Amino acid sequence: MDYVTVLGLFTGALTVAAFLPQLLKVWRTKSTRDISLGMFSVFCTATFLWIVYGVLINNVAVIVTNILVIVQALILVAFKIKYH
C-alpha cells in the first residue's frame, strides 16, 4: 500500500471519528432538536455521490470512508425522524 492510500485511509478514519460524538450524544439524550434534517439529507446525497466517484476512480479510501460516513449520517437521519 502506498503512502497516498495510507494518508487517504487515515484521513477517512478521522472523518468517520468526527461523527461519533454527535451520534453517541443523540443516542444517549434522544434529542435531535439541533440537527437539521435538510442538511443531513443533502449531506447523504453528496456522500452517496462521493461513493460513486470513488468507485469510478477505483479509490478504496474514498469508497470506504464514505460508506462508513453515510451509514452514520443515515443513522442520525433515522434518529431525527424517530425523536423529532
MOPAC internal coordinates of N, CA, C and O (Angstrom, degrees):
PM7 1SCF
backbone

  N    0.0000 0     0.00 0     0.00 0    0    0    0
  C    1.4519 1     0.00 0     0.00 0    1    0    0
  C    1.5270 1   108.25 1     0.00 0    2    1    0
  O    1.2310 1   120.38 1   -49.26 1    3    2    1
  N    1.3105 1   116.88 1   130.74 1    3    2    1
  C    1.4635 1   119.79 1  -177.81 1    5    3    2
  C    1.5311 1   111.25 1   -83.73 1    6    5    3
  O    1.2310 1   120.86 1   -13.54 1    7    6    5
  N    1.3214 1   115.96 1   166.46 1    7    6    5
  C    1.4565 1   121.63 1  -175.29 1    9    7    6
  C    1.5246 1   112.58 1   -64.68 1   10    9    7
  O    1.2310 1   119.54 1   151.18 1   11   10    9
  N    1.3178 1   118.48 1   -28.82 1   11   10    9
  C    1.4660 1   120.89 1   179.02 1   13   11   10
  C    1.5266 1   109.66 1   -67.84 1   14   13   11
  O    1.2310 1   119.89 1   137.86 1   15   14   13
  N    1.3141 1   117.82 1   -42.14 1   15   14   13
  C    1.4651 1   121.72 1   177.26 1   17   15   14
  C    1.5263 1   110.58 1   -65.17 1   18   17   15
  O    1.2310 1   120.42 1   137.11 1   19   18   17
  N    1.3285 1   116.81 1   -42.89 1   19   18   17
  C    1.4641 1   120.79 1   178.11 1   21   19   18
  C    1.5242 1   109.86 1   -60.86 1   22   21   19
  O    1.2310 1   120.09 1   135.64 1   23   22   21
  N    1.3178 1   117.44 1   -44.36 1   23   22   21
  C    1.4589 1   121.27 1   177.52 1   25   23   22
  C    1.5344 1   110.65 1   -60.84 1   26   25   23
  O    1.2310 1   120.50 1   136.30 1   27   26   25
  N    1.3060 1   116.65 1   -43.70 1   27   26   25
  C    1.4658 1   120.73 1   178.87 1   29   27   26
  C    1.5138 1   112.12 1   -62.68 1   30   29   27
  O    1.2310 1   120.05 1   137.40 1   31   30   29
  N    1.3275 1   117.52 1   -42.60 1   31   30   29
  C    1.4621 1   120.78 1   178.82 1   33   31   30
  C    1.5281 1   111.61 1   -68.07 1   34   33   31
  O    1.2310 1   119.93 1   141.53 1   35   34   33
  N    1.3217 1   117.73 1   -38.47 1   35   34   33
  C    1.4574 1   120.94 1   177.48 1   37   35   34
  C    1.5275 1   110.61 1   -65.17 1   38   37   35
  O    1.2310 1   120.86 1   135.20 1   39   38   37
  N    1.3217 1   115.95 1   -44.80 1   39   38   37
  C    1.4557 1   120.42 1   177.73 1   41   39   38
  C    1.5222 1   110.52 1   -61.94 1   42   41   39
  O    1.2310 1   120.76 1   139.24 1   43   42   41
  N    1.3106 1   116.15 1   -40.76 1   43   42   41
  C    1.4588 1   120.61 1   176.96 1   45   43   42
  C    1.5134 1   111.86 1   -62.25 1   46   45   43
  O    1.2310 1   120.15 1   139.11 1   47   46   45
  N    1.3230 1   117.33 1   -40.89 1   47   46   45
  C    1.4662 1   121.02 1   178.65 1   49   47   46
  C    1.5251 1   110.80 1   -61.32 1   50   49   47
  O    1.2310 1   120.39 1   140.01 1   51   50   49
  N    1.3232 1   116.86 1   -39.99 1   51   50   49
  C    1.4640 1   120.49 1   176.60 1   53   51   50
  C    1.5267 1   111.27 1   -64.97 1   54   53   51
  O    1.2310 1   120.50 1   140.60 1   55   54   53
  N    1.3274 1   116.66 1   -39.40 1   55   54   53
  C    1.4648 1   120.98 1   178.65 1   57   55   54
  C    1.5251 1   110.46 1   -63.50 1   58   57   55
  O    1.2310 1   120.48 1   135.73 1   59   58   57
  N    1.3141 1   116.68 1   -44.27 1   59   58   57
  C    1.4696 1   121.00 1   177.98 1   61   59   58
  C    1.5310 1   109.68 1   -63.64 1   62   61   59
  O    1.2310 1   120.35 1   135.81 1   63   62   61
  N    1.3178 1   116.94 1   -44.19 1   63   62   61
  C    1.4661 1   121.51 1  -179.65 1   65   63   62
  C    1.5269 1   111.88 1   -62.55 1   66   65   63
  O    1.2310 1   120.06 1   150.51 1   67   66   65
  N    1.3221 1   117.49 1   -29.49 1   67   66   65
  C    1.4589 1   121.03 1  -178.88 1   69   67   66
  C    1.5270 1   112.12 1   -63.02 1   70   69   67
  O    1.2310 1   119.95 1   151.54 1   71   70   69
  N    1.3158 1   117.71 1   -28.46 1   71   70   69
  C    1.4639 1   121.03 1  -179.37 1   73   71   70
  C    1.5263 1   113.07 1   -82.13 1   74   73   71
  O    1.2310 1   119.99 1   157.53 1   75   74   73
  N    1.3100 1   117.62 1   -22.47 1   75   74   73
  C    1.4596 1   120.49 1  -173.67 1   77   75   74
  C    1.5288 1   114.47 1   -58.74 1   78   77   75
  O    1.2310 1   118.61 1   135.35 1   79   78   77
  N    1.3348 1   120.26 1   -44.65 1   79   78   77
  C    1.4654 1   118.39 1   179.87 1   81   79   78
  C    1.5357 1   112.65 1   -59.48 1   82   81   79
  O    1.2310 1   120.14 1   138.46 1   83   82   81
  N    1.3135 1   117.35 1   -41.54 1   83   82   81
  C    1.4672 1   120.26 1   179.26 1   85   83   82
  C    1.5244 1   110.86 1   -66.15 1   86   85   83
  O    1.2310 1   120.67 1   136.15 1   87   86   85
  N    1.2978 1   116.33 1   -43.85 1   87   86   85
  C    1.4612 1   121.37 1   179.79 1   89   87   86
  C    1.5279 1   110.64 1   -61.52 1   90   89   87
  O    1.2310 1   120.23 1   134.34 1   91   90   89
  N    1.3131 1   117.17 1   -45.66 1   91   90   89
  C    1.4640 1   120.94 1   179.33 1   93   91   90
  C    1.5240 1   111.78 1   -65.98 1   94   93   91
  O    1.2310 1   120.40 1   141.31 1   95   94   93
  N    1.3246 1   116.85 1   -38.69 1   95   94   93
  C    1.4681 1   120.30 1   179.17 1   97   95   94
  C    1.5293 1   110.79 1   -63.28 1   98   97   95
  O    1.2310 1   120.33 1   135.03 1   99   98   97
  N    1.3182 1   116.98 1   -44.97 1   99   98   97
  C    1.4562 1   120.56 1   178.87 1  101   99   98
  C    1.5258 1   110.14 1   -64.28 1  102  101   99
  O    1.2310 1   120.19 1   138.45 1  103  102  101
  N    1.2998 1   117.25 1   -41.55 1  103  102  101
  C    1.4608 1   121.13 1  -179.72 1  105  103  102
  C    1.5344 1   110.83 1   -61.84 1  106  105  103
  O    1.2310 1   120.60 1   137.22 1  107  106  105
  N    1.3459 1   116.46 1   -42.78 1  107  106  105
  C    1.4666 1   120.65 1  -178.92 1  109  107  106
  C    1.5204 1   112.28 1   -71.93 1  110  109  107
  O    1.2310 1   120.47 1   134.60 1  111  110  109
  N    1.3400 1   116.70 1   -45.40 1  111  110  109
  C    1.4688 1   120.03 1  -172.28 1  113  111  110
  C    1.5235 1   113.36 1   -89.51 1  114  113  111
  O    1.2310 1   120.06 1   160.72 1  115  114  113
  N    1.3210 1   117.49 1   -19.28 1  115  114  113
  C    1.4712 1   122.83 1  -175.48 1  117  115  114
  C    1.5379 1   111.05 1    60.12 1  118  117  115
  O    1.2310 1   120.93 1  -155.03 1  119  118  117
  N    1.3284 1   115.82 1    24.97 1  119  118  117
  C    1.4624 1   121.26 1   179.66 1  121  119  118
  C    1.5247 1   110.30 1  -114.89 1  122  121  119
  O    1.2310 1   121.37 1   -53.90 1  123  122  121
  N    1.3313 1   114.99 1   126.10 1  123  122  121
  C    1.4714 1   120.54 1   177.66 1  125  123  122
  C    1.5287 1   110.81 1  -124.70 1  126  125  123
  O    1.2310 1   120.77 1  -161.00 1  127  126  125
  N    1.3174 1   116.13 1    19.00 1  127  126  125
  C    1.4553 1   121.02 1  -176.06 1  129  127  126
  C    1.5270 1   112.82 1   -54.54 1  130  129  127
  O    1.2310 1   120.06 1   141.85 1  131  130  129
  N    1.3116 1   117.49 1   -38.15 1  131  130  129
  C    1.4653 1   121.36 1  -175.78 1  133  131  130
  C    1.5207 1   113.99 1   -90.93 1  134  133  131
  O    1.2310 1   119.89 1  -172.37 1  135  134  133
  N    1.3238 1   117.82 1     7.63 1  135  134  133
  C    1.4611 1   121.44 1   179.48 1  137  135  134
  C    1.5211 1   108.88 1  -101.50 1  138  137  135
  O    1.2310 1   120.79 1   -50.01 1  139  138  137
  N    1.3102 1   116.09 1   129.99 1  139  138  137
  C    1.4668 1   122.20 1  -179.55 1  141  139  138
  C    1.5298 1   110.48 1   -87.41 1  142  141  139
  O    1.2310 1   120.75 1   -63.72 1  143  142  141
  N    1.3309 1   116.16 1   116.28 1  143  142  141
  C    1.4619 1   120.64 1   177.55 1  145  143  142
  C    1.5267 1   110.47 1   -63.41 1  146  145  143
  O    1.2310 1   120.24 1   140.89 1  147  146  145
  N    1.3211 1   117.14 1   -39.11 1  147  146  145
  C    1.4658 1   120.94 1   178.68 1  149  147  146
  C    1.5183 1   112.06 1   -61.26 1  150  149  147
  O    1.2310 1   120.80 1   134.99 1  151  150  149
  N    1.3160 1   116.07 1   -45.01 1  151  150  149
  C    1.4660 1   120.33 1  -179.98 1  153  151  150
  C    1.5190 1   110.40 1   -63.10 1  154  153  151
  O    1.2310 1   120.18 1   134.77 1  155  154  153
  N    1.3280 1   117.26 1   -45.23 1  155  154  153
  C    1.4579 1   119.38 1  -179.08 1  157  155  154
  C    1.5173 1   112.41 1   -69.20 1  158  157  155
  O    1.2310 1   119.82 1   150.72 1  159  158  157
  N    1.3227 1   117.94 1   -29.28 1  159  158  157
  C    1.4681 1   120.73 1   175.61 1  161  159  158
  C    1.5258 1   110.60 1   -65.67 1  162  161  159
  O    1.2310 1   120.69 1   133.83 1  163  162  161
  N    1.3162 1   116.28 1   -46.17 1  163  162  161
  C    1.4666 1   120.84 1   177.63 1  165  163  162
  C    1.5278 1   109.70 1   -65.41 1  166  165  163
  O    1.2310 1   120.41 1   138.44 1  167  166  165
  N    1.3259 1   116.82 1   -41.56 1  167  166  165
  C    1.4600 1   121.58 1   179.74 1  169  167  166
  C    1.5249 1   111.07 1   -60.75 1  170  169  167
  O    1.2310 1   119.95 1   136.46 1  171  170  169
  N    1.3296 1   117.71 1   -43.54 1  171  170  169
  C    1.4661 1   121.02 1   179.09 1  173  171  170
  C    1.5272 1   111.05 1   -63.64 1  174  173  171
  O    1.2310 1   120.41 1   140.86 1  175  174  173
  N    1.3230 1   116.82 1   -39.14 1  175  174  173
  C    1.4639 1   120.33 1   177.27 1  177  175  174
  C    1.5279 1   110.33 1   -63.32 1  178  177  175
  O    1.2310 1   120.59 1   134.19 1  179  178  177
  N    1.3231 1   116.48 1   -45.81 1  179  178  177
  C    1.4697 1   120.71 1   179.18 1  181  179  178
  C    1.5265 1   110.97 1   -63.18 1  182  181  179
  O    1.2310 1   120.34 1   138.86 1  183  182  181
  N    1.3137 1   116.96 1   -41.14 1  183  182  181
  C    1.4632 1   121.03 1  -179.83 1  185  183  182
  C    1.5204 1   110.75 1   -65.28 1  186  185  183
  O    1.2310 1   120.45 1   139.54 1  187  186  185
  N    1.3296 1   116.74 1   -40.46 1  187  186  185
  C    1.4657 1   120.06 1   175.95 1  189  187  186
  C    1.5299 1   110.25 1   -59.51 1  190  189  187
  O    1.2310 1   120.74 1   137.59 1  191  190  189
  N    1.3300 1   116.18 1   -42.41 1  191  190  189
  C    1.4659 1   119.91 1   179.39 1  193  191  190
  C    1.5355 1   111.36 1   -66.56 1  194  193  191
  O    1.2310 1   119.91 1   147.40 1  195  194  193
  N    1.3350 1   117.77 1   -32.60 1  195  194  193
  C    1.4616 1   120.91 1   174.06 1  197  195  194
  C    1.5276 1   110.65 1   -63.85 1  198  197  195
  O    1.2310 1   120.55 1   142.30 1  199  198  197
  N    1.3416 1   116.56 1   -37.70 1  199  198  197
  C    1.4640 1   119.95 1   176.94 1  201  199  198
  C    1.5238 1   109.83 1   -63.30 1  202  201  199
  O    1.2310 1   120.28 1   133.92 1  203  202  201
  N    1.3178 1   117.07 1   -46.08 1  203  202  201
  C    1.4696 1   121.34 1   177.76 1  205  203  202
  C    1.5240 1   109.80 1   -58.77 1  206  205  203
  O    1.2310 1   120.69 1   133.85 1  207  206  205
  N    1.3163 1   116.28 1   -46.15 1  207  206  205
  C    1.4657 1   121.25 1   178.34 1  209  207  206
  C    1.5276 1   110.84 1   -58.57 1  210  209  207
  O    1.2310 1   120.48 1   133.59 1  211  210  209
  N    1.3475 1   116.68 1   -46.41 1  211  210  209
  C    1.4592 1   120.82 1   179.10 1  213  211  210
  C    1.5176 1   112.56 1   -59.33 1  214  213  211
  O    1.2310 1   120.90 1   140.62 1  215  214  213
  N    1.3400 1   115.89 1   -39.38 1  215  214  213
  C    1.4676 1   119.91 1   177.41 1  217  215  214
  C    1.5297 1   109.77 1   -65.76 1  218  217  215
  O    1.2310 1   120.57 1   135.92 1  219  218  217
  N    1.3289 1   116.51 1   -44.08 1  219  218  217
  C    1.4644 1   120.10 1  -177.72 1  221  219  218
  C    1.5234 1   112.76 1   -63.61 1  222  221  219
  O    1.2310 1   120.47 1   144.84 1  223  222  221
  N    1.3352 1   116.70 1   -35.16 1  223  222  221
  C    1.4710 1   118.83 1   179.08 1  225  223  222
  C    1.5287 1   111.83 1   -97.03 1  226  225  223
  O    1.2310 1   120.75 1  -178.99 1  227  226  225
  N    1.3460 1   116.17 1     1.01 1  227  226  225
  C    1.4590 1   122.88 1   177.91 1  229  227  226
  C    1.5294 1   111.68 1    57.45 1  230  229  227
  O    1.2310 1   121.09 1  -128.74 1  231  230  229
  N    1.3485 1   115.52 1    51.26 1  231  230  229
  C    1.4599 1   121.32 1  -178.90 1  233  231  230
  C    1.5231 1   109.04 1  -112.31 1  234  233  231
  O    1.2310 1   121.03 1   -73.00 1  235  234  233
  N    1.3229 1   115.63 1   107.00 1  235  234  233
  C    1.4566 1   121.17 1  -174.29 1  237  235  234
  C    1.5257 1   112.03 1   -63.05 1  238  237  235
  O    1.2310 1   119.44 1   143.87 1  239  238  237
  N    1.3184 1   118.67 1   -36.13 1  239  238  237
  C    1.4644 1   121.34 1  -179.35 1  241  239  238
  C    1.5252 1   110.79 1   -64.45 1  242  241  239
  O    1.2310 1   120.23 1   136.42 1  243  242  241
  N    1.3124 1   117.16 1   -43.58 1  243  242  241
  C    1.4651 1   121.17 1   179.08 1  245  243  242
  C    1.5232 1   110.30 1   -65.63 1  246  245  243
  O    1.2310 1   120.33 1   137.61 1  247  246  245
  N    1.3059 1   116.97 1   -42.39 1  247  246  245
  C    1.4702 1   121.41 1  -178.05 1  249  247  246
  C    1.5282 1   110.61 1   -65.41 1  250  249  247
  O    1.2310 1   120.15 1   125.57 1  251  250  249
  N    1.3214 1   117.32 1   -54.43 1  251  250  249
  C    1.4618 1   121.29 1  -175.60 1  253  251  250
  C    1.5244 1   111.20 1   -63.43 1  254  253  251
  O    1.2310 1   120.52 1   133.15 1  255  254  253
  N    1.3283 1   116.60 1   -46.85 1  255  254  253
  C    1.4615 1   120.19 1   179.72 1  257  255  254
  C    1.5184 1   111.14 1   -55.95 1  258  257  255
  O    1.2310 1   120.68 1   130.52 1  259  258  257
  N    1.3054 1   116.30 1   -49.48 1  259  258  257
  C    1.4503 1   119.50 1  -173.92 1  261  259  258
  C    1.5237 1   113.35 1   -74.17 1  262  261  259
  O    1.2310 1   119.89 1   152.40 1  263  262  261
  N    1.3180 1   117.82 1   -27.60 1  263  262  261
  C    1.4700 1   119.24 1   172.66 1  265  263  262
  C    1.5292 1   109.27 1   -65.08 1  266  265  263
  O    1.2310 1   120.34 1   134.36 1  267  266  265
  N    1.3251 1   116.96 1   -45.64 1  267  266  265
  C    1.4589 1   119.94 1   179.91 1  269  267  266
  C    1.5322 1   111.59 1   -65.85 1  270  269  267
  O    1.2310 1   120.53 1   140.75 1  271  270  269
  N    1.3165 1   116.59 1   -39.25 1  271  270  269
  C    1.4650 1   120.79 1   179.43 1  273  271  270
  C    1.5268 1   110.90 1   -66.89 1  274  273  271
  O    1.2310 1   119.84 1   136.92 1  275  274  273
  N    1.3294 1   117.92 1   -43.08 1  275  274  273
  C    1.4610 1   119.30 1  -178.44 1  277  275  274
  C    1.5308 1   110.82 1   -66.84 1  278  277  275
  O    1.2310 1   120.05 1   146.27 1  279  278  277
  N    1.3198 1   117.51 1   -33.73 1  279  278  277
  C    1.4716 1   119.70 1   176.21 1  281  279  278
  C    1.5349 1   109.49 1   -61.78 1  282  281  279
  O    1.2310 1   120.49 1   132.72 1  283  282  281
  N    1.3220 1   116.66 1   -47.28 1  283  282  281
  C    1.4629 1   120.06 1   178.65 1  285  283  282
  C    1.5291 1   111.29 1   -62.79 1  286  285  283
  O    1.2310 1   120.19 1   136.10 1  287  286  285
  N    1.3130 1   117.25 1   -43.90 1  287  286  285
  C    1.4629 1   120.76 1  -178.99 1  289  287  286
  C    1.5302 1   111.21 1   -64.34 1  290  289  287
  O    1.2310 1   120.26 1   140.08 1  291  290  289
  N    1.3296 1   117.10 1   -39.92 1  291  290  289
  C    1.4609 1   119.97 1   178.82 1  293  291  290
  C    1.5289 1   111.49 1   -68.07 1  294  293  291
  O    1.2310 1   120.46 1   146.13 1  295  294  293
  N    1.3221 1   116.72 1   -33.87 1  295  294  293
  C    1.4726 1   119.49 1   174.36 1  297  295  294
  C    1.5223 1   109.63 1   -63.20 1  298  297  295
  O    1.2310 1   120.27 1   136.89 1  299  298  297
  N    1.3341 1   117.10 1   -43.11 1  299  298  297
  C    1.4635 1   120.17 1   177.53 1  301  299  298
  C    1.5248 1   111.29 1   -63.40 1  302  301  299
  O    1.2310 1   119.76 1   140.64 1  303  302  301
  N    1.3202 1   118.06 1   -39.36 1  303  302  301
  C    1.4708 1   121.16 1   176.57 1  305  303  302
  C    1.5300 1   109.53 1   -62.68 1  306  305  303
  O    1.2310 1   120.29 1   136.53 1  307  306  305
  N    1.3135 1   117.04 1   -43.47 1  307  306  305
  C    1.4684 1   120.13 1   178.47 1  309  307  306
  C    1.5280 1   110.85 1   -62.05 1  310  309  307
  O    1.2310 1   120.24 1   137.12 1  311  310  309
  N    1.3301 1   117.14 1   -42.88 1  311  310  309
  C    1.4636 1   120.47 1   175.92 1  313  311  310
  C    1.5266 1   110.57 1   -61.39 1  314  313  311
  O    1.2310 1   120.38 1   138.69 1  315  314  313
  N    1.3240 1   116.88 1   -41.31 1  315  314  313
  C    1.4717 1   120.91 1  -179.81 1  317  315  314
  C    1.5263 1   109.57 1   -60.33 1  318  317  315
  O    1.2310 1   120.45 1   135.57 1  319  318  317
  N    1.3146 1   116.74 1   -44.43 1  319  318  317
  C    1.4727 1   120.63 1   179.80 1  321  319  318
  C    1.5351 1   109.76 1   -67.24 1  322  321  319
  O    1.2310 1   120.36 1   137.41 1  323  322  321
  N    1.3160 1   116.93 1   -42.59 1  323  322  321
  C    1.4691 1   120.72 1  -176.70 1  325  323  322
  C    1.5276 1   112.42 1   -70.02 1  326  325  323
  O    1.2310 1   120.05 1   137.05 1  327  326  325
  N    1.3163 1   117.51 1   -42.95 1  327  326  325
  C    1.4748 1   121.72 1  -173.06 1  329  327  326
  C    1.5237 1   114.18 1  -101.18 1  330  329  327
  O    1.2310 1   119.62 1  -175.47 1  331  330  329
  N    1.2988 1   118.32 1     4.53 1  331  330  329
  C    1.4674 1   122.69 1  -174.75 1  333  331  330
  C    1.5020 1   109.71 1   -35.28 1  334  333  331
  O    1.2310 1   120.10 1   180.00 1  335  334  333

